[in-house]
């Protein structure tokens, strides 16, 4: 559920940038943060599966 929420946030960030509400710099920074979170969630999921 957390992964899906993070992807939803990413979609909102993309839309916000496309509509011109945030700059490319803010978009890039926010995208990196969300990607970091989703990578950590994937690592946690993989750890739990392989445990």
Protein Blocks (a to p, Z undefined) as FASTA:
>chain_A
ZZmmmmmmmmmmmmmmmnopacfklmmmmmmmmmmmmmmmmmmmmmmmmZZ
